């Protein structure tokens, strides 16, 4: 007698094995690409006789982690708090404003042009004003990170709310669902791919915003450290600071990707 349950489950098992193989291949290629770049960097510096003050070797760059005077842990935590803090605020405020303007055409007509105009102001130009208003420290740099990463999240979320199928909304209204029920059951789930698309862009911009703030005025952080070691041409420390900033951004981006995989099915994600 043929075991029908085994025959039914076999294709699904093969599909899962194929998908896991594809995932392993994708991550394997990503790791290989990074290894190739590091190897090329090493051979270029070592055998190209490049002066260390222009481009240090990977070994010399990693060796700076042993220097206590750099305060790597403290500066990394300060920069990470600015990036994550500004980004979280941007997500909350961006989704809230997008929700409000999706519920009211009057609010959209009044608020969106104003937000577009404010977004056109170069954030670097606002940096000195933030320092005057808020003084030095983590908070003004967090605000700069928020101001840069906020707008893409808002735009993508607002678009997601507009992309809901009109027929589906008419069907929900015909059964007399409340506006809140329509939003929770229909609009928000449909907009999630767009929300995460904006969140991924915002994660990249939040890193740039925090570093811009530290360049303009700060007493701690990796951006501040880069300005300090620049005076002494300590290029190895500058490279290490850039690498740590990149790792913070990668951690944030991977966290967004992981959350997206938890709440959105594969076929609905916007690549």
ChimeraX commands (.cxc) that place a marker at each C-alpha (Angstrom):
marker #1 position 0.00,0.00,0.00 radius 0.5
marker #1 position 1.37,3.47,-0.96 radius 0.5
marker #1 position 1.91,5.93,1.84 radius 0.5
marker #1 position -0.02,8.92,0.49 radius 0.5
marker #1 position 1.08,11.25,3.28 radius 0.5
marker #1 position 4.72,10.67,2.39 radius 0.5
marker #1 position 4.06,11.41,-1.29 radius 0.5
marker #1 position 2.23,14.61,-0.36 radius 0.5
marker #1 position 4.93,15.87,1.99 radius 0.5
marker #1 position 7.87,15.03,-0.30 radius 0.5
marker #1 position 7.47,17.95,-2.78 radius 0.5
marker #1 position 7.20,20.43,0.09 radius 0.5
marker #1 position 10.36,18.98,1.64 radius 0.5
marker #1 position 12.18,19.28,-1.67 radius 0.5
marker #1 position 11.00,22.88,-2.04 radius 0.5
marker #1 position 12.26,23.75,1.45 radius 0.5
marker #1 position 15.58,22.08,0.68 radius 0.5
marker #1 position 15.84,24.06,-2.58 radius 0.5
marker #1 position 15.01,27.33,-0.85 radius 0.5
marker #1 position 17.55,26.69,1.89 radius 0.5
marker #1 position 20.14,25.88,-0.79 radius 0.5
marker #1 position 19.37,29.13,-2.59 radius 0.5
marker #1 position 19.68,31.06,0.66 radius 0.5
marker #1 position 23.00,29.42,1.49 radius 0.5
marker #1 position 24.28,30.20,-2.01 radius 0.5
marker #1 position 23.21,33.84,-1.76 radius 0.5
marker #1 position 24.86,34.39,1.61 radius 0.5
marker #1 position 27.90,32.43,0.53 radius 0.5
marker #1 position 28.40,34.71,-2.47 radius 0.5
marker #1 position 27.96,37.79,-0.27 radius 0.5
marker #1 position 30.63,36.58,2.15 radius 0.5
marker #1 position 32.92,35.63,-0.71 radius 0.5
marker #1 position 32.61,39.10,-2.23 radius 0.5
marker #1 position 33.64,40.71,1.06 radius 0.5
marker #1 position 36.60,38.34,1.43 radius 0.5
marker #1 position 37.74,39.15,-2.11 radius 0.5
marker #1 position 37.61,42.89,-1.41 radius 0.5
marker #1 position 39.62,42.50,1.82 radius 0.5
marker #1 position 42.18,40.30,0.03 radius 0.5
marker #1 position 42.50,42.81,-2.81 radius 0.5
marker #1 position 42.92,45.58,-0.25 radius 0.5
marker #1 position 45.70,43.63,1.50 radius 0.5
marker #1 position 47.64,42.77,-1.66 radius 0.5
marker #1 position 47.27,46.29,-3.09 radius 0.5
marker #1 position 48.71,47.89,0.05 radius 0.5
marker #1 position 51.36,45.25,0.74 radius 0.5
marker #1 position 52.75,44.70,-2.75 radius 0.5
marker #1 position 51.89,48.11,-4.18 radius 0.5
marker #1 position 54.08,49.81,-1.58 radius 0.5
marker #1 position 51.35,52.27,-0.66 radius 0.5
marker #1 position 52.33,54.56,2.25 radius 0.5
marker #1 position 50.46,53.69,5.44 radius 0.5
marker #1 position 49.25,57.27,5.96 radius 0.5
marker #1 position 47.43,57.03,2.62 radius 0.5
marker #1 position 45.97,53.55,2.97 radius 0.5
marker #1 position 46.79,51.20,5.85 radius 0.5
marker #1 position 46.69,47.44,5.56 radius 0.5
marker #1 position 43.78,45.44,6.98 radius 0.5
marker #1 position 46.12,44.11,9.68 radius 0.5
marker #1 position 47.16,47.60,10.78 radius 0.5
marker #1 position 43.51,48.70,10.73 radius 0.5
marker #1 position 42.36,45.88,12.99 radius 0.5
marker #1 position 45.37,46.45,15.27 radius 0.5
marker #1 position 43.99,49.87,16.24 radius 0.5
marker #1 position 41.26,48.10,18.21 radius 0.5
marker #1 position 43.92,47.46,20.86 radius 0.5
marker #1 position 44.52,51.17,21.37 radius 0.5
marker #1 position 42.88,52.20,24.63 radius 0.5
marker #1 position 43.09,55.92,23.82 radius 0.5
marker #1 position 40.58,55.51,20.99 radius 0.5
marker #1 position 37.75,54.53,23.37 radius 0.5
marker #1 position 36.23,52.33,20.68 radius 0.5
marker #1 position 33.47,50.85,22.82 radius 0.5
marker #1 position 32.21,54.19,24.16 radius 0.5
marker #1 position 32.37,55.94,20.79 radius 0.5
marker #1 position 30.69,53.03,19.01 radius 0.5
marker #1 position 27.86,52.92,21.56 radius 0.5
marker #1 position 27.33,56.69,21.22 radius 0.5
marker #1 position 27.10,56.51,17.42 radius 0.5
marker #1 position 24.86,53.43,17.57 radius 0.5
marker #1 position 22.49,55.15,20.00 radius 0.5
marker #1 position 22.23,58.17,17.69 radius 0.5
marker #1 position 21.55,56.01,14.64 radius 0.5
marker #1 position 19.03,53.67,16.26 radius 0.5
marker #1 position 17.36,56.45,18.23 radius 0.5
marker #1 position 16.90,58.72,15.23 radius 0.5
marker #1 position 15.73,55.82,13.10 radius 0.5
marker #1 position 13.13,54.58,15.59 radius 0.5
marker #1 position 11.72,58.09,15.96 radius 0.5
marker #1 position 11.60,58.44,12.17 radius 0.5
marker #1 position 9.66,55.19,11.80 radius 0.5
marker #1 position 7.12,56.11,14.49 radius 0.5
marker #1 position 6.58,59.68,13.31 radius 0.5
marker #1 position 6.61,58.78,9.61 radius 0.5
marker #1 position 3.99,56.05,9.94 radius 0.5
marker #1 position 1.82,58.20,12.22 radius 0.5
marker #1 position 1.77,61.19,9.85 radius 0.5
marker #1 position 1.18,58.93,6.84 radius 0.5
marker #1 position -1.77,57.39,8.67 radius 0.5
marker #1 position -3.24,60.81,9.47 radius 0.5
marker #1 position -2.99,62.10,5.90 radius 0.5
marker #1 position -4.41,58.83,4.55 radius 0.5
marker #1 position -7.54,59.38,6.67 radius 0.5
marker #1 position -8.01,63.03,5.69 radius 0.5
marker #1 position -7.58,64.56,2.25 radius 0.5
marker #1 position -7.61,68.00,3.89 radius 0.5
marker #1 position -4.69,67.05,6.13 radius 0.5
marker #1 position -2.81,65.65,3.13 radius 0.5
marker #1 position -3.34,68.84,1.10 radius 0.5
marker #1 position -2.12,70.97,4.00 radius 0.5
marker #1 position 0.71,68.87,5.42 radius 0.5
marker #1 position 2.38,67.19,2.43 radius 0.5
marker #1 position 3.49,70.40,0.61 radius 0.5
marker #1 position 4.90,71.71,3.89 radius 0.5
marker #1 position 6.81,68.47,4.53 radius 0.5
marker #1 position 8.20,68.48,0.99 radius 0.5
marker #1 position 9.42,72.06,1.44 radius 0.5
marker #1 position 11.04,71.24,4.78 radius 0.5
marker #1 position 12.70,68.15,3.32 radius 0.5
marker #1 position 14.33,70.30,0.62 radius 0.5
marker #1 position 16.32,72.17,3.27 radius 0.5
marker #1 position 19.87,70.73,3.36 radius 0.5
marker #1 position 20.26,69.00,6.69 radius 0.5
marker #1 position 23.91,70.02,6.82 radius 0.5
marker #1 position 22.74,73.64,6.87 radius 0.5
marker #1 position 20.46,72.87,9.82 radius 0.5
marker #1 position 23.25,71.23,11.80 radius 0.5
marker #1 position 24.73,74.47,13.22 radius 0.5
marker #1 position 21.22,75.59,14.19 radius 0.5
marker #1 position 20.57,72.32,16.02 radius 0.5
marker #1 position 23.81,72.87,17.94 radius 0.5
marker #1 position 22.72,76.41,18.90 radius 0.5
marker #1 position 19.26,75.21,19.94 radius 0.5
marker #1 position 20.15,71.89,21.55 radius 0.5
marker #1 position 23.89,72.25,22.36 radius 0.5
marker #1 position 26.36,69.40,21.81 radius 0.5
marker #1 position 25.59,65.80,22.57 radius 0.5
marker #1 position 23.72,62.72,21.48 radius 0.5
marker #1 position 20.30,64.34,21.20 radius 0.5
marker #1 position 21.00,66.87,18.39 radius 0.5
marker #1 position 22.76,64.17,16.35 radius 0.5
marker #1 position 19.76,61.90,16.89 radius 0.5
marker #1 position 17.49,64.66,15.59 radius 0.5
marker #1 position 19.65,65.04,12.46 radius 0.5
marker #1 position 19.49,61.27,11.87 radius 0.5
marker #1 position 15.72,61.45,12.29 radius 0.5
marker #1 position 15.33,64.41,9.92 radius 0.5
marker #1 position 17.23,62.67,7.12 radius 0.5
marker #1 position 15.60,59.22,7.41 radius 0.5
marker #1 position 12.05,60.40,8.14 radius 0.5
marker #1 position 10.84,61.49,4.70 radius 0.5
marker #1 position 11.36,58.22,2.70 radius 0.5
marker #1 position 9.44,56.32,5.37 radius 0.5
marker #1 position 6.60,58.83,5.22 radius 0.5
marker #1 position 6.36,58.81,1.41 radius 0.5
marker #1 position 6.44,55.02,1.05 radius 0.5
marker #1 position 3.92,54.52,3.85 radius 0.5
marker #1 position 1.52,57.08,2.37 radius 0.5
marker #1 position 1.84,55.40,-1.02 radius 0.5
marker #1 position 1.13,52.03,0.53 radius 0.5
marker #1 position -2.12,53.31,2.04 radius 0.5
marker #1 position -3.15,54.67,-1.38 radius 0.5
marker #1 position -2.38,51.41,-3.20 radius 0.5
marker #1 position -5.20,49.44,-1.54 radius 0.5
marker #1 position -7.63,48.09,-4.15 radius 0.5
marker #1 position -10.75,50.32,-4.30 radius 0.5
marker #1 position -13.01,47.29,-4.84 radius 0.5
marker #1 position -11.78,45.80,-1.59 radius 0.5
marker #1 position -12.47,49.02,0.30 radius 0.5
marker #1 position -15.96,49.23,-1.21 radius 0.5
marker #1 position -16.63,45.66,-0.14 radius 0.5
marker #1 position -15.56,46.41,3.43 radius 0.5
marker #1 position -17.67,49.56,3.55 radius 0.5
marker #1 position -20.67,47.64,2.25 radius 0.5
marker #1 position -20.64,45.46,5.36 radius 0.5
marker #1 position -20.46,48.63,7.49 radius 0.5
marker #1 position -17.02,48.16,8.94 radius 0.5
marker #1 position -15.71,51.08,10.96 radius 0.5
marker #1 position -12.83,53.20,9.72 radius 0.5
marker #1 position -10.58,51.70,12.39 radius 0.5
marker #1 position -11.50,48.15,11.39 radius 0.5
marker #1 position -10.87,48.97,7.73 radius 0.5
marker #1 position -7.49,50.41,8.60 radius 0.5
marker #1 position -6.37,47.50,10.82 radius 0.5
marker #1 position -7.73,44.68,8.65 radius 0.5
marker #1 position -7.21,46.06,5.14 radius 0.5
marker #1 position -5.11,49.20,4.76 radius 0.5
marker #1 position -2.28,48.47,7.20 radius 0.5
marker #1 position -1.59,44.89,6.03 radius 0.5
marker #1 position -1.68,46.04,2.39 radius 0.5
marker #1 position 0.73,48.90,3.13 radius 0.5
marker #1 position 3.28,46.82,5.05 radius 0.5
marker #1 position 5.48,46.05,1.99 radius 0.5
marker #1 position 5.70,49.77,1.25 radius 0.5
marker #1 position 6.38,50.61,4.89 radius 0.5
marker #1 position 9.32,48.23,5.00 radius 0.5
marker #1 position 10.58,49.53,1.67 radius 0.5
marker #1 position 10.75,53.00,3.19 radius 0.5
marker #1 position 12.27,51.62,6.38 radius 0.5
marker #1 position 15.12,50.03,4.44 radius 0.5
marker #1 position 15.93,53.32,2.73 radius 0.5
marker #1 position 15.59,55.17,6.03 radius 0.5
marker #1 position 18.03,52.78,7.74 radius 0.5
marker #1 position 20.75,53.78,5.27 radius 0.5
marker #1 position 20.04,57.49,5.63 radius 0.5
marker #1 position 19.96,57.36,9.44 radius 0.5
marker #1 position 23.61,56.29,9.46 radius 0.5
marker #1 position 24.58,59.23,7.26 radius 0.5
marker #1 position 22.56,61.63,9.41 radius 0.5
marker #1 position 24.22,60.63,12.67 radius 0.5
marker #1 position 27.72,60.93,11.21 radius 0.5
marker #1 position 26.93,64.32,9.68 radius 0.5
marker #1 position 25.83,65.48,13.12 radius 0.5
marker #1 position 29.05,64.26,14.70 radius 0.5
marker #1 position 31.12,65.98,12.03 radius 0.5
marker #1 position 29.35,69.28,12.65 radius 0.5
marker #1 position 29.62,69.25,16.39 radius 0.5
marker #1 position 30.14,66.48,18.91 radius 0.5
marker #1 position 32.41,65.47,21.74 radius 0.5
marker #1 position 31.92,61.70,21.37 radius 0.5
marker #1 position 31.18,59.16,18.67 radius 0.5
marker #1 position 32.97,57.55,15.75 radius 0.5
marker #1 position 32.54,60.63,13.54 radius 0.5
marker #1 position 34.12,62.78,16.25 radius 0.5
marker #1 position 36.96,60.27,16.59 radius 0.5
marker #1 position 37.63,60.42,12.84 radius 0.5
marker #1 position 38.09,64.18,13.04 radius 0.5
marker #1 position 40.49,63.81,15.95 radius 0.5
marker #1 position 42.76,61.21,14.34 radius 0.5
marker #1 position 42.69,63.05,11.01 radius 0.5
marker #1 position 44.93,65.73,12.48 radius 0.5
marker #1 position 47.69,63.17,13.15 radius 0.5
marker #1 position 47.15,61.31,9.85 radius 0.5
marker #1 position 46.15,58.18,11.77 radius 0.5
marker #1 position 44.55,56.65,8.71 radius 0.5
marker #1 position 44.30,53.18,10.23 radius 0.5
marker #1 position 42.02,54.49,12.99 radius 0.5
marker #1 position 39.98,56.39,10.41 radius 0.5
marker #1 position 39.50,53.18,8.41 radius 0.5
marker #1 position 38.51,51.30,11.57 radius 0.5
marker #1 position 35.96,53.97,12.44 radius 0.5
marker #1 position 34.47,53.71,8.95 radius 0.5
marker #1 position 34.27,49.92,9.29 radius 0.5
marker #1 position 32.50,50.16,12.65 radius 0.5
marker #1 position 30.04,52.73,11.28 radius 0.5
marker #1 position 29.33,50.37,8.40 radius 0.5
marker #1 position 28.79,47.45,10.78 radius 0.5
marker #1 position 26.27,49.48,12.79 radius 0.5
marker #1 position 24.39,50.26,9.58 radius 0.5
marker #1 position 24.48,46.61,8.50 radius 0.5
marker #1 position 23.09,45.49,11.87 radius 0.5
marker #1 position 20.24,47.98,11.57 radius 0.5
marker #1 position 19.49,46.97,7.99 radius 0.5
marker #1 position 19.54,43.26,8.83 radius 0.5
marker #1 position 17.20,43.89,11.76 radius 0.5
marker #1 position 14.73,45.54,9.38 radius 0.5
marker #1 position 15.05,42.64,6.93 radius 0.5
marker #1 position 14.49,40.12,9.71 radius 0.5
marker #1 position 11.38,41.94,10.92 radius 0.5
marker #1 position 10.12,42.12,7.34 radius 0.5
marker #1 position 10.47,38.37,6.95 radius 0.5
marker #1 position 8.49,37.82,10.12 radius 0.5
marker #1 position 5.46,39.90,9.12 radius 0.5
marker #1 position 5.37,39.80,5.30 radius 0.5
marker #1 position 5.23,36.74,3.07 radius 0.5
marker #1 position 8.01,36.39,0.52 radius 0.5
marker #1 position 5.97,37.16,-2.61 radius 0.5
marker #1 position 4.59,40.42,-1.16 radius 0.5
marker #1 position 7.96,41.99,-0.33 radius 0.5
marker #1 position 9.21,44.93,-2.38 radius 0.5
marker #1 position 12.82,44.29,-3.38 radius 0.5
marker link #1:1,2 radius 0.2
marker link #1:2,3 radius 0.2
marker link #1:3,4 radius 0.2
marker link #1:4,5 radius 0.2
marker link #1:5,6 radius 0.2
marker link #1:6,7 radius 0.2
marker link #1:7,8 radius 0.2
marker link #1:8,9 radius 0.2
marker link #1:9,10 radius 0.2
marker link #1:10,11 radius 0.2
marker link #1:11,12 radius 0.2
marker link #1:12,13 radius 0.2
marker link #1:13,14 radius 0.2
marker link #1:14,15 radius 0.2
marker link #1:15,16 radius 0.2
marker link #1:16,17 radius 0.2
marker link #1:17,18 radius 0.2
marker link #1:18,19 radius 0.2
marker link #1:19,20 radius 0.2
marker link #1:20,21 radius 0.2
marker link #1:21,22 radius 0.2
marker link #1:22,23 radius 0.2
marker link #1:23,24 radius 0.2
marker link #1:24,25 radius 0.2
marker link #1:25,26 radius 0.2
marker link #1:26,27 radius 0.2
marker link #1:27,28 radius 0.2
marker link #1:28,29 radius 0.2
marker link #1:29,30 radius 0.2
marker link #1:30,31 radius 0.2
marker link #1:31,32 radius 0.2
marker link #1:32,33 radius 0.2
marker link #1:33,34 radius 0.2
marker link #1:34,35 radius 0.2
marker link #1:35,36 radius 0.2
marker link #1:36,37 radius 0.2
marker link #1:37,38 radius 0.2
marker link #1:38,39 radius 0.2
marker link #1:39,40 radius 0.2
marker link #1:40,41 radius 0.2
marker link #1:41,42 radius 0.2
marker link #1:42,43 radius 0.2
marker link #1:43,44 radius 0.2
marker link #1:44,45 radius 0.2
marker link #1:45,46 radius 0.2
marker link #1:46,47 radius 0.2
marker link #1:47,48 radius 0.2
marker link #1:48,49 radius 0.2
marker link #1:49,50 radius 0.2
marker link #1:50,51 radius 0.2
marker link #1:51,52 radius 0.2
marker link #1:52,53 radius 0.2
marker link #1:53,54 radius 0.2
marker link #1:54,55 radius 0.2
marker link #1:55,56 radius 0.2
marker link #1:56,57 radius 0.2
marker link #1:57,58 radius 0.2
marker link #1:58,59 radius 0.2
marker link #1:59,60 radius 0.2
marker link #1:60,61 radius 0.2
marker link #1:61,62 radius 0.2
marker link #1:62,63 radius 0.2
marker link #1:63,64 radius 0.2
marker link #1:64,65 radius 0.2
marker link #1:65,66 radius 0.2
marker link #1:66,67 radius 0.2
marker link #1:67,68 radius 0.2
marker link #1:68,69 radius 0.2
marker link #1:69,70 radius 0.2
marker link #1:70,71 radius 0.2
marker link #1:71,72 radius 0.2
marker link #1:72,73 radius 0.2
marker link #1:73,74 radius 0.2
marker link #1:74,75 radius 0.2
marker link #1:75,76 radius 0.2
marker link #1:76,77 radius 0.2
marker link #1:77,78 radius 0.2
marker link #1:78,79 radius 0.2
marker link #1:79,80 radius 0.2
marker link #1:80,81 radius 0.2
marker link #1:81,82 radius 0.2
marker link #1:82,83 radius 0.2
marker link #1:83,84 radius 0.2
marker link #1:84,85 radius 0.2
marker link #1:85,86 radius 0.2
marker link #1:86,87 radius 0.2
marker link #1:87,88 radius 0.2
marker link #1:88,89 radius 0.2
marker link #1:89,90 radius 0.2
marker link #1:90,91 radius 0.2
marker link #1:91,92 radius 0.2
marker link #1:92,93 radius 0.2
marker link #1:93,94 radius 0.2
marker link #1:94,95 radius 0.2
marker link #1:95,96 radius 0.2
marker link #1:96,97 radius 0.2
marker link #1:97,98 radius 0.2
marker link #1:98,99 radius 0.2
marker link #1:99,100 radius 0.2
marker link #1:100,101 radius 0.2
marker link #1:101,102 radius 0.2
marker link #1:102,103 radius 0.2
marker link #1:103,104 radius 0.2
marker link #1:104,105 radius 0.2
marker link #1:105,106 radius 0.2
marker link #1:106,107 radius 0.2
marker link #1:107,108 radius 0.2
marker link #1:108,109 radius 0.2
marker link #1:109,110 radius 0.2
marker link #1:110,111 radius 0.2
marker link #1:111,112 radius 0.2
marker link #1:112,113 radius 0.2
marker link #1:113,114 radius 0.2
marker link #1:114,115 radius 0.2
marker link #1:115,116 radius 0.2
marker link #1:116,117 radius 0.2
marker link #1:117,118 radius 0.2
marker link #1:118,119 radius 0.2
marker link #1:119,120 radius 0.2
marker link #1:120,121 radius 0.2
marker link #1:121,122 radius 0.2
marker link #1:122,123 radius 0.2
marker link #1:123,124 radius 0.2
marker link #1:124,125 radius 0.2
marker link #1:125,126 radius 0.2
marker link #1:126,127 radius 0.2
marker link #1:127,128 radius 0.2
marker link #1:128,129 radius 0.2
marker link #1:129,130 radius 0.2
marker link #1:130,131 radius 0.2
marker link #1:131,132 radius 0.2
marker link #1:132,133 radius 0.2
marker link #1:133,134 radius 0.2
marker link #1:134,135 radius 0.2
marker link #1:135,136 radius 0.2
marker link #1:136,137 radius 0.2
marker link #1:137,138 radius 0.2
marker link #1:138,139 radius 0.2
marker link #1:139,140 radius 0.2
marker link #1:140,141 radius 0.2
marker link #1:141,142 radius 0.2
marker link #1:142,143 radius 0.2
marker link #1:143,144 radius 0.2
marker link #1:144,145 radius 0.2
marker link #1:145,146 radius 0.2
marker link #1:146,147 radius 0.2
marker link #1:147,148 radius 0.2
marker link #1:148,149 radius 0.2
marker link #1:149,150 radius 0.2
marker link #1:150,151 radius 0.2
marker link #1:151,152 radius 0.2
marker link #1:152,153 radius 0.2
marker link #1:153,154 radius 0.2
marker link #1:154,155 radius 0.2
marker link #1:155,156 radius 0.2
marker link #1:156,157 radius 0.2
marker link #1:157,158 radius 0.2
marker link #1:158,159 radius 0.2
marker link #1:159,160 radius 0.2
marker link #1:160,161 radius 0.2
marker link #1:161,162 radius 0.2
marker link #1:162,163 radius 0.2
marker link #1:163,164 radius 0.2
marker link #1:164,165 radius 0.2
marker link #1:165,166 radius 0.2
marker link #1:166,167 radius 0.2
marker link #1:167,168 radius 0.2
marker link #1:168,169 radius 0.2
marker link #1:169,170 radius 0.2
marker link #1:170,171 radius 0.2
marker link #1:171,172 radius 0.2
marker link #1:172,173 radius 0.2
marker link #1:173,174 radius 0.2
marker link #1:174,175 radius 0.2
marker link #1:175,176 radius 0.2
marker link #1:176,177 radius 0.2
marker link #1:177,178 radius 0.2
marker link #1:178,179 radius 0.2
marker link #1:179,180 radius 0.2
marker link #1:180,181 radius 0.2
marker link #1:181,182 radius 0.2
marker link #1:182,183 radius 0.2
marker link #1:183,184 radius 0.2
marker link #1:184,185 radius 0.2
marker link #1:185,186 radius 0.2
marker link #1:186,187 radius 0.2
marker link #1:187,188 radius 0.2
marker link #1:188,189 radius 0.2
marker link #1:189,190 radius 0.2
marker link #1:190,191 radius 0.2
marker link #1:191,192 radius 0.2
marker link #1:192,193 radius 0.2
marker link #1:193,194 radius 0.2
marker link #1:194,195 radius 0.2
marker link #1:195,196 radius 0.2
marker link #1:196,197 radius 0.2
marker link #1:197,198 radius 0.2
marker link #1:198,199 radius 0.2
marker link #1:199,200 radius 0.2
marker link #1:200,201 radius 0.2
marker link #1:201,202 radius 0.2
marker link #1:202,203 radius 0.2
marker link #1:203,204 radius 0.2
marker link #1:204,205 radius 0.2
marker link #1:205,206 radius 0.2
marker link #1:206,207 radius 0.2
marker link #1:207,208 radius 0.2
marker link #1:208,209 radius 0.2
marker link #1:209,210 radius 0.2
marker link #1:210,211 radius 0.2
marker link #1:211,212 radius 0.2
marker link #1:212,213 radius 0.2
marker link #1:213,214 radius 0.2
marker link #1:214,215 radius 0.2
marker link #1:215,216 radius 0.2
marker link #1:216,217 radius 0.2
marker link #1:217,218 radius 0.2
marker link #1:218,219 radius 0.2
marker link #1:219,220 radius 0.2
marker link #1:220,221 radius 0.2
marker link #1:221,222 radius 0.2
marker link #1:222,223 radius 0.2
marker link #1:223,224 radius 0.2
marker link #1:224,225 radius 0.2
marker link #1:225,226 radius 0.2
marker link #1:226,227 radius 0.2
marker link #1:227,228 radius 0.2
marker link #1:228,229 radius 0.2
marker link #1:229,230 radius 0.2
marker link #1:230,231 radius 0.2
marker link #1:231,232 radius 0.2
marker link #1:232,233 radius 0.2
marker link #1:233,234 radius 0.2
marker link #1:234,235 radius 0.2
marker link #1:235,236 radius 0.2
marker link #1:236,237 radius 0.2
marker link #1:237,238 radius 0.2
marker link #1:238,239 radius 0.2
marker link #1:239,240 radius 0.2
marker link #1:240,241 radius 0.2
marker link #1:241,242 radius 0.2
marker link #1:242,243 radius 0.2
marker link #1:243,244 radius 0.2
marker link #1:244,245 radius 0.2
marker link #1:245,246 radius 0.2
marker link #1:246,247 radius 0.2
marker link #1:247,248 radius 0.2
marker link #1:248,249 radius 0.2
marker link #1:249,250 radius 0.2
marker link #1:250,251 radius 0.2
marker link #1:251,252 radius 0.2
marker link #1:252,253 radius 0.2
marker link #1:253,254 radius 0.2
marker link #1:254,255 radius 0.2
marker link #1:255,256 radius 0.2
marker link #1:256,257 radius 0.2
marker link #1:257,258 radius 0.2
marker link #1:258,259 radius 0.2
marker link #1:259,260 radius 0.2
marker link #1:260,261 radius 0.2
marker link #1:261,262 radius 0.2
marker link #1:262,263 radius 0.2
marker link #1:263,264 radius 0.2
marker link #1:264,265 radius 0.2
marker link #1:265,266 radius 0.2
marker link #1:266,267 radius 0.2
marker link #1:267,268 radius 0.2
marker link #1:268,269 radius 0.2
marker link #1:269,270 radius 0.2
marker link #1:270,271 radius 0.2
view
